[in-house]
Amino acid sequence: MPKIKTNRSAAKRFNKTGSGKIKRAKANKNHFTGKKAAKKIRNLRQSALVSDGDFERVSKLIPYK
């Protein structure tokens, strides 16, 4: 079997944790932030985990990470 190519765009967006979960950044922080509360924008800085439904799909994109 040949090696699987890593999806480079996914590799820049996702990281694996030590326990094997996949970390991601939160959305809605790039623009239109003037109408959002400062607390909401602060909370968007924190990372989140990929949901169980998307885990298998994302892990196929980053097999060696």
BADREN-66250 format. One line per 10 residues: number of its first residue (from 0); their letters; for each residue x, y, z of N, C-alpha, C, O. Coordinates in steps of 0.05 Angstrom, whole numbers. Example, Ala and Ser with C-alpha at 12.3 -4.5 7.8 and 13.67 -1.06 7.14 Angstrom:
BEGIN
0	AS	264,-114,156,246,-90,156,264,-66,156,285,-66,169; 257,-45,142,273,-21,143,258,1,157,268,23,161
! end
This chain:
BEGIN
0	MPKIKTNRSA	17,-24,0,0,0,0,18,25,0,37,27,15; 11,44,-17,26,69,-16,18,86,8,-2,82,20; 36,105,14,29,123,36,6,141,28,1,145,4; -8,151,48,-30,170,43,-19,198,43,-3,205,61; -27,214,24,-19,242,24,-34,258,45,-59,255,47; -20,274,59,-33,292,79,-46,315,64,-33,327,46; -70,322,71,-83,346,60,-70,370,73,-73,374,97; -56,387,57,-40,408,69,-57,430,81,-49,443,100; -80,436,69,-97,456,81,-108,447,108,-111,464,126; -114,422,110,-124,411,136,-102,410,156,-107,415,180
10	AKRFNKTGSG	-77,405,147,-55,403,166,-49,430,179,-39,431,201; -55,452,165,-51,479,176,-73,487,195,-70,505,211; -96,473,193,-120,481,209,-124,464,234,-137,473,253; -114,439,234,-119,421,255,-93,411,268,-73,409,255; -95,404,294,-73,392,309,-84,369,325,-106,370,334; -67,349,330,-75,327,347,-64,333,375,-42,342,379; -81,326,395,-72,329,423,-58,303,432,-56,284,416; -47,303,455,-33,280,465,-51,256,469,-42,233,466; -76,261,475,-95,238,478,-108,229,452,-124,211,452; -100,242,430,-110,233,404,-134,249,393,-144,243,371
20	KIKRAKANKN	-144,268,409,-166,284,399,-155,305,379,-131,309,378; -173,317,364,-164,337,344,-174,364,352,-197,369,357; -155,383,353,-161,411,360,-166,427,335,-155,422,314; -183,447,338,-189,466,316,-193,493,327,-196,497,351; -192,513,309,-198,541,317,-228,546,314,-241,533,299; -238,565,329,-266,573,327,-270,592,304,-253,607,297; -294,591,293,-301,608,270,-313,635,280,-316,639,304; -318,652,261,-332,678,266,-315,699,280,-326,716,294; -289,699,276,-272,718,289,-258,737,269,-245,756,278; -260,733,243,-244,748,224,-255,775,218,-240,795,218
30	HFTGKKAAKK	-281,777,213,-292,804,207,-321,805,217,-331,785,227; -333,829,215,-359,834,227,-358,831,257,-377,822,270; -336,839,269,-333,836,298,-342,860,313,-343,860,338; -348,882,299,-357,906,313,-383,903,328,-387,915,348; -400,886,317,-426,882,330,-426,860,351,-445,856,366; -403,846,354,-401,825,373,-390,836,399,-373,854,399; -398,824,421,-388,833,448,-359,825,451,-350,805,439; -344,841,466,-316,836,470,-312,809,484,-292,795,478; -330,801,501,-328,775,515,-330,752,494,-316,732,496; -348,755,475,-351,735,455,-326,732,438,-318,710,431
40	IRNLRQSALV	-314,755,430,-290,754,414,-267,742,429,-251,727,418; -265,748,455,-245,736,472,-248,706,473,-229,691,471; -273,696,476,-278,667,477,-273,653,451,-268,629,451; -274,668,429,-269,656,403,-239,650,399,-232,635,381; -222,662,415,-193,657,414,-186,629,423,-166,617,413; -202,618,441,-196,592,452,-201,570,431,-218,573,413; -185,549,433,-188,527,414,-212,509,422,-220,509,445; -221,493,403,-243,475,409,-235,448,397,-215,445,383; -250,427,403,-245,401,393,-264,394,370,-287,404,369; -254,378,351,-271,369,329,-292,351,340,-286,334,357
50	SDGDFERVSK	-316,354,330,-339,338,340,-335,308,332,-320,302,314; -349,291,346,-348,262,341,-356,256,312,-345,237,300; -376,270,302,-386,265,275,-365,271,253,-365,258,232; -348,291,259,-328,299,239,-300,286,244,-282,289,227; -297,273,267,-270,263,275,-258,245,254,-235,248,247; -273,225,245,-262,205,226,-255,218,199,-234,212,187; -271,237,190,-266,251,165,-241,268,166,-225,267,148; -238,282,188,-214,300,191,-189,283,196,-168,290,186; -191,261,211,-167,245,216,-157,231,191,-133,225,190; -174,227,171,-164,216,146,-148,237,130,-131,230,114
60	LIPYK	-154,263,135,-140,284,121,-112,288,133,-94,297,119; -109,283,159,-83,287,172,-73,261,184,-73,258,209; -66,241,168,-60,214,179,-35,212,196,-34,195,214; -15,229,191,10,226,205,15,248,226,37,250,237; -4,264,231,0,286,250,-3,277,278,-1,293,297
! end
